[in-house]
Amino acid sequence: MKERAYHEKVNIDNELKLRELLQTLPHFCRDFFIGIEPTTSSRTRIAYAYDLGTFFEYMHENNPSCKKMEISEFSIDLLDQIKASDIEEYLNWLKYYVKDDVEHTNNERGISRKLACLRSFYNFFFRTERIFTNPAELVKMPKLHEKAIIRLDVDEVASLLDEVESGENLTERQKAYHAQTKKRDLAMLTLMLGTGIRVSECVGLDLTDVDFKNNGIKVHRKGGYESIVYFGEEVEEALSDYMQEREKIIPVEGHANALFLSMQKKRLNVRSVENLVKKYSKLVTSLKNITPHKLRSTYGTTLYQESGDIYLVADVLGHKDVNTTRKHYAAQADERRRQAAKIVRLREK
């Protein structure tokens, strides 16, 4: 059987998971997921299914008329019975609740995402004239406070890569593994720091996606399209060293095309890379709490500082909307404007 591309396998796994989740939701929800399929990713649909599950569980526990039946038996008429005040109470409940003896909290961003899900859900049925009211549209979005971009300074980047290369601060047990994974780890972190690709894009790379002739990699972007991202000499050197090692490894069946392999000779997954980044960043005491996404932020910030071209940053990072980029790097844009005030002189002193 032909080996599936990483993104194809992820989509299939997500589709199977969605089918499983739909069994726990009201039957009319299936129409919603069929309707949004052409314009959303499989990951987004999974997130929506979880959020709708939380919403209907809340209604089942807190709405007297909903307690009388199982969630899967809810009819679409229920949506017209729910008022804006019910949704506001639900959003307030999301700040803290306990489920299966586990505490759950949501900050303003989590609550905003769940309201966005409900708005999309209600809009679909309202637009297709299957309900008469749209209370989700009447509920105001929570005010989001801008988060400061956490990134690595130049010396921190150097310290991190030095630690990956040397493994100096690792435990003796870790050093035994490090000897076998050093080139792989260095190639991965250098690649993410040198191109700004997402961790999902990194683990999804196949051997055939690397083009040393043009110093580029083919990545499968969020949203389903493919893009070529180019890399510099440092990335080329780290990747070349690793490729020599990779060619000697015989992967497990079904993982033959994967660029980055685990110790079990299978394609690395996102969680493994997150743990790997966390492990190395903790060894360098001056570092902040670093995640793969913060490596991406480091690249984006540096590229914007050096180029001043927000459209270039958006294109390289794979943002479809430049406003997304502008929002994330607004602080850097403001700093550049401040610098502009010092550049122009009206009179010589």
Secondary structure, DSSP 4 states (H G I P E B T S, - for coil): -PPPPHHHHHHHHHHHHHHHHHTTS-TTHHHHHHHHGGGS-HHHHHHHHHHHHHHHHHHHHH-TTTTTS-GGG--THHHHH--HHHHHHHHHHTTEEEETTEEEE--HHHHHHHHHHHHHHHHHHHHTTS-S--GGGGSPPPPPPPPPPP---HHHHHHHHHHHHH-TTS-HHHHHHHHHHHHHHHHHHHHHHHH---HHHHHT-BGGGEETTTTEEEEE-TTS-EEEEE--HHHHHHHHHHHHHHTT--PPTT-TTBSSB-TTSSB--HHHHHHHHHHHHHHSTT--S--HHHHHHHHHHHHHHHH--HHHHHHHHT-SSHHHHHHHTHHHHHHHHHHHHHH--SS--
